[in-house]
Amino acid sequence: MKIKDLFEYKYGVNLELLNCYQTLDKKNSVNFVARTSSNNGVVARVKLIKGLSPQNAGTLSLAVSGSVLSCFVQKEDYYSGRDLYVLTPKINLSFEQKLFYAMCITKNAYRYSYGRAANKTFPDIELPDIEESYKIIQGCKLKDIITKNSKNKYTLNQQHWKEFKLNEIFKISKSPNINELETIDGFELNYISRTNKNNGLKKKISNNSYKICKENCISIGGESASIFYQDKPFVTGNNITLLYNENLNKYIGLFIVSVLSKEKYKYSYGRAFNKEHIEKTYILLPENNNQPDWDFMEDFIKSLPYADRI
């Protein structure tokens, strides 16, 4: 069975986020889904545009460039950005089956890259048939995992959020850097670069009297806008900015990284997310008494499925 056998597919509304009005108000607004591989593809909430209907909830969003073959089940109506297709099941599929097929599609991402889009070939990607999907879903107890997640007592919507300027809640500093040509392969120290992969880790190097950065911070790579939580001492390559706060731990760090990553679309190799831009950036965080609600952030991450494996 191929994608085209199971799904109707059509190009989305092809909007640019910069041309939409972003809002936190859920009234008369919808999610904006882009080509990202995180947060179910959602990068913002935008106001409805007169005369332009959103894609329907229950469909699958599929990126054919950017984060190629990032595929998600959308539980709410949404607008789509560039190079996104909308997949509508030809037959009645349960939510669990949609999740399963979205996962199967994404597993084919290794066939593509930023230089090889999937817009012409994705309809012919092979998928398990319906009977096989039933067996696999029952075997991995996907339904139980979804049910457990839906009973999470910590919900983001119930919490009051407030804008915080980064330089008001973090000590922000430009990291010392070492030239990659001077590194010596070893097994002692993390070398963090501007890569978007592997938590920024480029290699392990030997400790050769380099200036070592303290762990328990958030690292931001300038040109790539790569954002990660660092839990071990490390050294850095060029143009890395570090964010420290005494309240940080691995749970809060991951929460902040998820929120801060929504700023990535604004930056590129032509416009780096450097220290000056970071200091002026505002992000929305759960708030308690006009301060970030660190306890809520930690408890929320701890409440997620598999949090015990972090």
C-alpha positions in Angstrom: 0.0 0.0 0.0 1.3 3.5 -0.9 0.5 6.9 0.5 -1.6 7.7 -2.6 -3.7 4.5 -2.0 -4.6 5.5 1.6 -4.7 9.3 1.5 -6.0 12.1 -0.7 -3.3 14.7 -0.9 -3.3 18.3 -1.8 -1.1 21.3 -1.4 -1.8 23.5 1.6 -2.7 27.2 1.7 1.0 28.1 1.4 1.2 31.1 3.7 4.2 33.0 5.0 4.2 33.4 8.8 5.6 37.0 8.4 2.4 37.9 6.6 0.1 36.5 9.3 -1.0 38.2 12.5 0.3 36.2 15.5 -1.8 36.1 18.6 -2.2 34.2 21.9 -6.0 34.6 21.8 -7.6 31.3 20.8 -10.7 33.1 19.5 -10.9 33.5 15.7 -7.4 32.0 15.4 -5.8 28.8 14.3 -2.4 27.0 14.6 0.2 27.8 12.0 2.0 24.7 10.9 5.4 24.9 9.2 8.1 22.6 7.9 9.7 22.1 11.4 10.1 18.7 12.9 9.2 19.7 16.4 6.1 20.7 18.4 3.8 18.8 16.0 4.8 21.3 13.3 3.1 24.2 15.1 5.2 27.4 15.2 2.6 30.0 16.1 -1.0 30.9 16.6 -2.4 33.3 14.0 -5.6 35.1 13.4 -8.0 33.8 10.8 -7.8 35.4 7.4 -11.1 36.6 5.8 -12.0 34.4 2.9 -9.3 31.8 3.5 -10.5 28.6 5.1 -8.0 26.6 7.3 -7.2 23.0 6.8 -9.4 20.6 8.7 -8.5 19.0 12.0 -7.9 15.3 11.7 -5.8 15.6 8.6 -2.0 14.9 8.4 0.4 17.7 7.6 3.4 16.7 5.5 6.6 18.7 4.9 8.1 18.0 1.5 11.1 20.3 2.0 12.9 21.8 5.0 12.5 19.1 7.6 11.5 16.7 4.8 8.8 14.2 5.6 8.0 15.6 9.0 4.4 14.3 9.3 2.0 15.1 12.1 -1.7 14.5 12.9 -3.3 17.9 13.5 -6.0 17.8 16.2 -7.1 21.4 15.4 -7.9 23.4 12.3 -4.7 25.0 11.0 -3.1 27.2 8.3 0.0 25.7 6.6 3.2 27.3 5.5 5.3 26.7 2.4 5.8 23.3 0.9 3.3 21.5 3.1 0.8 18.9 1.8 -2.4 18.0 3.6 -3.2 14.2 3.7 -6.8 13.2 4.2 -7.6 9.5 4.8 -9.7 7.9 2.1 -11.2 5.6 4.7 -12.1 6.0 8.3 -8.9 5.8 10.5 -8.7 6.0 14.2 -6.5 8.6 15.9 -4.0 5.8 16.8 -3.9 4.7 13.1 -3.2 8.2 11.9 -0.4 8.6 14.4 1.0 5.2 13.3 1.0 6.2 9.6 2.4 9.6 10.3 5.3 7.8 12.1 5.7 5.4 9.1 5.9 8.3 6.7 8.5 10.2 8.8 10.6 7.1 9.0 11.3 7.6 5.3 13.0 10.9 5.8 16.4 9.4 5.4 15.8 9.2 1.7 15.7 13.0 1.4 17.6 16.1 2.4 17.4 19.9 2.0 18.7 19.4 -1.5 16.3 16.7 -2.4 12.6 17.5 -1.8 9.8 15.0 -1.6 7.1 16.8 -3.5 7.0 14.5 -6.5 7.9 11.2 -5.0 6.1 11.0 -1.6 2.8 9.6 -2.9 4.6 6.4 -3.9 6.1 5.7 -0.4 5.1 2.3 0.8 3.1 1.9 4.0 1.9 -1.1 6.0 -1.7 -2.2 5.0 -4.6 -1.6 7.3 -4.6 -5.1 8.9 -0.9 -4.8 9.7 -1.5 -1.4 11.3 -4.0 -3.0 13.7 -1.5 -5.6 14.7 1.4 -3.2 15.3 -0.7 -0.7 17.2 -2.1 -3.4 19.5 1.4 -4.9 19.9 3.1 -1.7 21.1 0.1 -0.6 23.2 0.1 2.8 21.5 -3.5 3.4 22.7 -2.4 3.0 26.3 0.4 5.5 25.9 -2.0 8.1 24.3 -4.5 7.6 27.1 -1.9 8.1 29.8 -0.7 11.3 28.1 -4.2 12.7 27.9 -4.6 12.3 31.7 -1.6 14.5 32.4 -2.7 16.8 35.2 -0.3 19.5 34.1 -1.8 21.4 31.2 -0.2 24.4 29.6 -3.5 26.1 28.9 -4.4 26.3 32.6 -1.3 28.3 33.4 -1.0 32.1 33.2 1.8 33.1 30.8 3.8 36.3 30.6 6.4 37.8 28.4 9.9 37.9 29.8 13.0 39.5 28.3 15.8 37.1 28.2 18.4 39.4 29.7 16.2 40.0 32.7 16.0 36.3 33.6 19.3 35.0 32.4 22.9 35.9 32.7 23.9 36.0 29.0 27.5 35.7 27.9 29.5 35.0 24.7 31.3 31.8 25.2 35.1 31.5 24.7 35.8 29.6 21.5 38.5 27.3 20.2 39.4 26.8 16.6 38.2 23.4 15.4 41.5 23.0 13.7 43.2 23.0 17.1 41.1 20.3 18.6 42.5 16.9 19.5 40.3 13.9 19.3 39.8 12.3 22.7 37.1 11.1 25.1 37.0 13.7 27.9 35.3 16.9 27.0 32.3 17.8 24.9 33.0 20.2 22.0 29.8 22.1 21.3 29.4 23.8 17.8 26.7 25.4 15.9 25.3 22.2 14.5 21.6 21.5 14.8 22.2 17.8 15.5 23.2 15.7 18.6 22.6 18.5 21.1 25.2 20.6 19.5 27.9 18.0 20.2 30.5 18.0 17.3 33.0 15.6 18.9 34.7 14.6 22.1 38.1 16.2 22.6 41.0 16.0 25.0 41.3 18.7 27.7 44.1 20.7 26.4 44.0 23.6 28.9 41.0 25.2 27.1 38.6 27.6 28.8 35.9 25.2 30.0 32.3 26.4 30.2 30.2 25.4 33.2 27.4 23.0 32.7 23.6 23.6 33.5 23.1 26.2 30.8 21.4 26.8 27.5 23.7 27.1 24.4 22.6 29.0 21.3 24.6 28.8 18.0 24.5 32.1 16.1 24.0 31.4 12.4 22.2 28.1 12.9 20.1 29.3 15.9 20.7 25.9 17.4 19.4 25.8 20.9 20.2 23.1 23.5 20.5 22.4 27.2 24.0 21.4 28.3 24.3 19.2 31.3 28.0 18.6 31.2 31.1 20.8 31.2 32.1 21.7 27.6 34.1 23.9 25.3 32.7 25.7 22.3 33.3 26.6 18.7 32.7 30.0 17.1 29.7 32.3 17.9 28.0 30.4 20.7 26.0 32.3 23.4 25.3 30.9 26.8 22.3 31.5 29.1 22.7 30.8 32.8 20.1 30.9 35.7 20.5 29.4 39.1 17.0 27.8 38.8 17.9 25.8 35.7 18.0 22.0 35.8 17.6 19.5 33.0 13.8 19.6 33.2 13.4 23.4 33.2 16.2 23.6 30.6 14.3 21.4 28.2 11.1 23.4 28.8 12.9 26.7 28.0 14.6 25.2 24.9 11.2 24.2 23.5 9.8 27.7 24.0 12.9 29.5 22.8 13.1 27.3 19.7 10.0 29.0 18.4 12.3 32.0 17.6 14.5 30.0 15.3 12.5 30.8 12.1 13.6 34.5 12.4 17.3 33.7 11.9 19.7 32.3 9.3 23.3 32.4 8.1 22.4 35.9 6.9 21.0 37.0 10.3 22.6 35.3 13.2 20.9 34.7 16.6 23.8 36.4 18.3 24.2 37.8 21.8 22.8 41.2 20.9 19.6 39.7 19.4 19.2 37.3 22.3 19.4 40.0 24.9 16.5 41.8 23.2 14.3 38.7 22.8 11.1 38.2 24.7 9.6 34.8 25.3 6.3 33.7 26.9 6.7 31.6 30.0 4.4 30.4 32.8 4.3 33.1 35.4 3.8 33.2 39.2 4.0 36.5 41.1 5.5 38.2 38.0 8.4 35.7 37.9 8.9 32.6 35.7 7.1 29.7 37.4 10.1 27.4 37.5 8.3 24.8 39.6 5.5 24.5 37.1 8.0 24.1 34.2 9.9 21.4 36.0 6.7 19.5 37.1 5.3 19.7 33.5 8.3 18.1 31.9 8.5 15.5 34.7 4.8 14.6 34.0 5.3 13.7 30.4 5.6 10.1 29.2 9.1 8.7 29.5 10.3 11.7 31.5 12.0 9.2 33.8 14.4 8.5 31.0 15.7 12.0 30.6 
